[in-house]
């Protein structure tokens, strides 16, 4: 019987991002995470927002620039 394999793309991406934070013991900018994972800063911001909504990360700093 043929069983298509499924890849939990979002689950793997979430796990990679959480592992990245754990290895640095917390605080990183979206740009740093993006460089580490090969993602754009905007993509990281979207993923972090979803993880925050799910209660998996806490966003603790927002800074005004300029």
Secondary structure, 3 states (H helix, E strand, C coil): CCCCCCCCHHHHHHHHHHHHHHHCCCCCCHHHHHHHHCCCHHHHHHHHHHHHHCCCCCCCCCCCCC
